[in-house]
Amino acid sequence: MKIGIYCTNNYAYPLPKDVIYANFDIAVELADGLSLLGEDVTLFAPVGTQTKAHLITFDMPPFNDPHIFPTYPHDGSSYQYENLMLIQALNYMEENHFDIFQAHARPFSILDFAPIKPTIPTVITFHDPLSDAAYKILPLYQNFKNLHFVSLSLAQRTTGPDLTWAGNVYNGVDLDVFTFHPDKGGYLFFSGRIIPEKGVDLAVQVAVKTGVPLKIAGSIYPGMQPYFDEKIKPSLSEHIEYLGMIPRVEQVHYFQNALAFVMPIQWEEPFGLVAIESMACGTPVIAMGRGALPEIIEDGVSGYLVDSVDGMAEKVGLIDKISRAATRKRVEERFSLGTMIRNYKEVYTNLL
């Protein structure tokens, strides 16, 4: 198959050390994996991107050029910048007779352009909750036969059950990077954006209740400094440590040496890549049973699903009942990078 893959034009890959963008990680890993399976894959991305696929770039103005995008990112100009790349990628694929286009871009961006090229089947993977206001437009695109949607979890579909679903493909993790560590550590680990939806403040409460140290990794999201200053910073000490922003691969050490990974999410998480990254290292996950997490975590086998901070604190005391080997096996069986790549290939084959 001749496959085009696109996620973003904002960054080259590997990503800068101060940026975590899971969508782009997945897109590049998919492009590389399909290439190794013998597919003819082209990744549309900026100059400097490293990939095993063919790399196509276009002559674009600098992303942060103040003369072209003077108020980025407050006026949506980042979307305009993505659109400049998208329309060129679609033109290129039409001219070169591609079989399929895989978009990990913002759907409300690619949706505007894909119907213009009806000969190119376009697969759009959603990485956000469909309850977000931006996705209310999706039903209007049901009649475009070249648009096909992929969910990251069955839970993600609950607010859009009647969309033209081409498949459900769980994210995968590279088992050669996130390697198994049989010995438990003595701290709790949290990794994610510093926003209320991720429940960082609740992770702090769990650490206080249990007396188990907590390490927090993640970027303070724009506009979230007051949240951090009020809810997190006052509790920081040798017991509760904020590590700042740590690149994804450099977090492996923290996953491996944790007693447990905590996910006190306060929203309907569409997937939760950090959960399978932790489990791949053998570290069980204690999480609120919301969104996709009941599909990822086998309660009592690879972690615990709870509904409160008190429940999370209680399960910290029972974490020794969870086998780290069984936790790793759960990922090997369902959430490996190889499984994800094969499942996407199956989606494309079925569509064609």
Secondary structure, DSSP 8 states (H G I E B T S, - for coil): -EEEEE--SS--SS--TT---HHHHHHHHHHHHHHHTT-EEEEE--TT---SSEEE------TT-TTTSTTTTTTSHHHHHHHHHHHHHHHHHHHTT-SEEEE-S-HHHHTTTGGG-TTS-EEEE--S-TTSGGGGGGGGGTT-TTEEEEES-TGGGGG-TTS-EEEE----B-TTTS----S--SSEEEES-BSGGGTHHHHHHHHHHH---EEEE--B-TT-HHHIIIIIGGG-SSSEEEEE---TGGGHHHHHT-SEEEE---S--S--HHHHHHHHTT--EEEES-TTHHHH--BTTTEEEESSHHHHHHHHTTGGGS-HHHHHHHHHHHSBHHHHHHHHHHHHHHH-
